[in-house]
Amino acid sequence: MSDVDLIVLGCGPAGMTAALAAHEAGAKVAIVERFDRIGGTGAISGGVIWVADNPRQRAAGMSDSRDEALAYFRALDHGDLVDETLEAFADMGPEALAFLEDAGALKVALLDGYPDYYLDRPGAKPEGGRALDHDLFALGELGEWAGRITAIEEPKPMMLRETPLGGGTGVVAPEELQRRMANNERGFGQAMVARLLKACLDRGIEPTCNVETKRLLRENGRVTGIEGTRDGEPYALTARSGVIITTGGFEWDVDKRQTYLRGPMDAPASPPTARGDGLSLMMESGAKLGNMTQGWWAPTLVIPDTPWPSGEERAVPVLIERTVPHSLMVNRAAKRFCNEAANYSALAGAFHQFDPQTYDYPNLPAWLVFDEDYVERYPIGPRLPGQPVPDWVVRADTLPRLAGKLGLAGDALMQTVSRFNAHCDAGHDPDFHRGTSAYDHFYGDRSRQGTAVTLGRIERAPFYAVEIRMGLLGTNGGARTDGQARILGHDGQAIPGLYGAGNAIACPTGGIYAGAGGTLGPALTFGYIAGRTAARANL
Ligand SMILES: Cc1cc2nc3c(=O)[nH]c(=O)nc-3n(C[C@H](O)[C@H](O)[C@H](O)COP(=O)(O)OP(=O)(O)OC[C@H]3O[C@@H](n4cnc5c(N)ncnc54)[C@H](O)[C@@H]3O)c2cc1C
């Protein structure tokens, strides 16, 4: 006799969605978490969800379709896409979102005008509509679970759509902000994870935390449970219909990232919960892997004075800093090497460029160089305009002195800045075309006009620099699934009783970051598919 019908391993966005979908389909579900916090990477994320032809788009009368979405992905394919899983995402995404909204597990709104990332491709939406933001959530609704969400001590009392990044002004009246803080209201990924958790708790699906799964149990070739330890004591749980793996990516496992990722990556922006545990369990079960070289790449900035509570170095994605005026990025030769304002995921290609002559990566390390005009107006990681510049930012009175502190050639940096300034004056960057795409404008300083949203001279001393590292928001390779989220073995057949979703599997969109929310859209959709498939497997 099994303890439950189904075990979901991992209490992040994909896992909680899977648990809710399985419960809705009639299964008795247990959701099991390795750590004592809920939400994983999802909890510190922007929470944006990308789904084509979604219910909010339809309600707003915006036109979209699965065929446009498929055309868009196929126009970006470099051989990673698998028709069956891609089509399952396009077909089921809207239904998964509608399900979560109806279940009270999400409350989302359009991010007005947030464009897709590759606007020159057929099926892309320059006017946005596919990226969704979360309404605020009052943490008190979670009762004793309110303090159990990853990094919940860092309050995010705003919605993305209120910030410049989400198309807003960034200004919320101080009394309204105070009210939100007093009421413990949260936006972004915190709202997403909290609402998913609340929907689980409302249905009696309470996470079992601190379980370290050492192996999957099997009976007659079927996965039937987990075995390991809980708080150091032996622990086992059995399930009639099997196990859904939603343990996130493998970026915090140094061995796995060195084995699989296509290029250097040493500063992930995710919390150190993404350790590839689920990947190991699925490999031991004979899973076929896919997409392993890829990640949801992002240039990152390490914030030395705020490590993770468990001691690991903490990095944040660098989005605004390299897009707004009065900043540029240089490599070891003190030369620009890319359109700094390009989308974060595609930008990794520039960092991973390999020089066969020197047998090295010329664009690592890289530095963001900026001036006093920048410092007056724009943020640097957690430091907001008006606040003191942190000690970990390198500073000098002149560009040659700054170059000296960075170990760069001073004359080369002077030449680079002078050429960049000439481009700013001309309003045109012939070297890398910064400022020509709608994406560059969306993330730039929209109080300015034309290419000046992103191009601005670097001329006012003192001058500053920070090292830009190669990081990611999560890996997106893992076990291959079919369109029903069943994990496939090397023979291409589904492994009985084993399912997966989120960053633990080979993402149905391959390595393509379609637009804001491009990782959570597939994660929630495949969580939904996995929950339903697994629950129905033994009915
Ligand atoms: C700063 C930042 C911002 C981001 N913003 C966005 C955004 O706006 N939109 C977007 O689409 N994506 C965004 N992402 C990426 C997104 O958060 C992830 O891709 C997504 O959370 C993956 O979901 P998941 O459920 O697969 O994994 P996770 O969110 O990592 O959840 C996995 C869960 O499994 C648990 N776990 C791990 N190992 C085990 C184990 N052995 N047993 C049991 N449980 C285990 C973890 O603790 C965690 O709770 C962002 C990421 C970062 C770092």
Ligand as a Chemical Component Dictionary entry (heavy atoms), coordinates in Angstrom:
data_LIG
# 
_chem_comp.id                   LIG 
_chem_comp.type                 NON-POLYMER 
_chem_comp.pdbx_formal_charge   0 
_chem_comp.three_letter_code    LIG 
# 
loop_
_chem_comp_atom.comp_id 
_chem_comp_atom.atom_id 
_chem_comp_atom.alt_atom_id 
_chem_comp_atom.type_symbol 
_chem_comp_atom.charge 
_chem_comp_atom.model_Cartn_x 
_chem_comp_atom.model_Cartn_y 
_chem_comp_atom.model_Cartn_z 
_chem_comp_atom.pdbx_ordinal 
LIG C1  C1  C 0 17.391 37.058 -10.200 1  
LIG C2  C2  C 0 16.560 36.151 -11.068 2  
LIG C3  C3  C 0 15.459 36.672 -11.729 3  
LIG C4  C4  C 0 14.687 35.848 -12.549 4  
LIG N1  N1  N 0 13.577 36.369 -13.145 5  
LIG C5  C5  C 0 12.830 35.585 -13.960 6  
LIG C6  C6  C 0 11.644 36.095 -14.552 7  
LIG O1  O1  O 0 11.206 37.224 -14.297 8  
LIG N2  N2  N 0 10.977 35.280 -15.414 9  
LIG C7  C7  C 0 11.401 34.009 -15.713 10 
LIG O2  O2  O 0 10.779 33.340 -16.531 11 
LIG N3  N3  N 0 12.475 33.479 -15.080 12 
LIG C8  C8  C 0 13.179 34.220 -14.212 13 
LIG N4  N4  N 0 14.249 33.679 -13.555 14 
LIG C9  C9  C 0 14.527 32.229 -13.700 15 
LIG C10 C10 C 0 13.474 31.409 -12.920 16 
LIG O3  O3  O 0 13.388 31.878 -11.599 17 
LIG C11 C11 C 0 13.804 29.915 -12.917 18 
LIG O4  O4  O 0 14.041 29.493 -14.234 19 
LIG C12 C12 C 0 12.644 29.108 -12.310 20 
LIG O5  O5  O 0 12.455 29.494 -10.973 21 
LIG C13 C13 C 0 12.859 27.607 -12.388 22 
LIG O6  O6  O 0 11.783 26.996 -11.741 23 
LIG P1  P1  P 0 11.926 25.533 -11.131 24 
LIG O7  O7  O 0 10.643 25.259 -10.404 25 
LIG O8  O8  O 0 12.345 24.595 -12.179 26 
LIG O9  O9  O 0 13.167 25.620 -10.126 27 
LIG P2  P2  P 0 13.356 26.459 -8.782  28 
LIG O10 O10 O 0 12.614 27.723 -8.827  29 
LIG O11 O11 O 0 14.813 26.563 -8.536  30 
LIG O12 O12 O 0 12.727 25.513 -7.656  31 
LIG C14 C14 C 0 13.299 24.244 -7.395  32 
LIG C15 C15 C 0 12.942 23.802 -5.981  33 
LIG O13 O13 O 0 13.440 22.487 -5.764  34 
LIG C16 C16 C 0 14.128 22.437 -4.502  35 
LIG N5  N5  N 0 15.112 21.351 -4.503  36 
LIG C17 C17 C 0 16.375 21.356 -4.990  37 
LIG N6  N6  N 0 16.932 20.141 -4.813  38 
LIG C18 C18 C 0 15.998 19.352 -4.215  39 
LIG C19 C19 C 0 15.959 17.991 -3.792  40 
LIG N7  N7  N 0 17.007 17.176 -3.927  41 
LIG N8  N8  N 0 14.823 17.517 -3.222  42 
LIG C20 C20 C 0 13.745 18.319 -3.052  43 
LIG N9  N9  N 0 13.733 19.626 -3.425  44 
LIG C21 C21 C 0 14.831 20.122 -4.018  45 
LIG C22 C22 C 0 14.722 23.832 -4.384  46 
LIG O14 O14 O 0 15.082 24.129 -3.065  47 
LIG C23 C23 C 0 13.557 24.688 -4.901  48 
LIG O15 O15 O 0 12.621 24.931 -3.880  49 
LIG C24 C24 C 0 15.024 34.471 -12.711 50 
LIG C25 C25 C 0 16.108 33.945 -12.020 51 
LIG C26 C26 C 0 16.883 34.775 -11.212 52 
LIG C27 C27 C 0 18.052 34.184 -10.499 53 
# 
loop_
_chem_comp_bond.comp_id 
_chem_comp_bond.atom_id_1 
_chem_comp_bond.atom_id_2 
_chem_comp_bond.value_order 
_chem_comp_bond.pdbx_ordinal 
LIG C1  C2  SING 1  
LIG C2  C3  SING 2  
LIG C2  C26 DOUB 3  
LIG C3  C4  DOUB 4  
LIG C4  N1  SING 5  
LIG C4  C24 SING 6  
LIG N1  C5  DOUB 7  
LIG C5  C6  SING 8  
LIG C5  C8  SING 9  
LIG C6  O1  DOUB 10 
LIG C6  N2  SING 11 
LIG N2  C7  SING 12 
LIG C7  O2  DOUB 13 
LIG C7  N3  SING 14 
LIG N3  C8  DOUB 15 
LIG C8  N4  SING 16 
LIG N4  C9  SING 17 
LIG N4  C24 SING 18 
LIG C9  C10 SING 19 
LIG C10 O3  SING 20 
LIG C10 C11 SING 21 
LIG C11 O4  SING 22 
LIG C11 C12 SING 23 
LIG C12 O5  SING 24 
LIG C12 C13 SING 25 
LIG C13 O6  SING 26 
LIG O6  P1  SING 27 
LIG P1  O7  DOUB 28 
LIG P1  O8  SING 29 
LIG P1  O9  SING 30 
LIG O9  P2  SING 31 
LIG P2  O10 DOUB 32 
LIG P2  O11 SING 33 
LIG P2  O12 SING 34 
LIG O12 C14 SING 35 
LIG C14 C15 SING 36 
LIG C15 O13 SING 37 
LIG C15 C23 SING 38 
LIG O13 C16 SING 39 
LIG C16 N5  SING 40 
LIG C16 C22 SING 41 
LIG N5  C17 SING 42 
LIG N5  C21 SING 43 
LIG C17 N6  DOUB 44 
LIG N6  C18 SING 45 
LIG C18 C19 SING 46 
LIG C18 C21 DOUB 47 
LIG C19 N7  SING 48 
LIG C19 N8  DOUB 49 
LIG N8  C20 SING 50 
LIG C20 N9  DOUB 51 
LIG N9  C21 SING 52 
LIG C22 O14 SING 53 
LIG C22 C23 SING 54 
LIG C23 O15 SING 55 
LIG C24 C25 DOUB 56 
LIG C25 C26 SING 57 
LIG C26 C27 SING 58 
# 
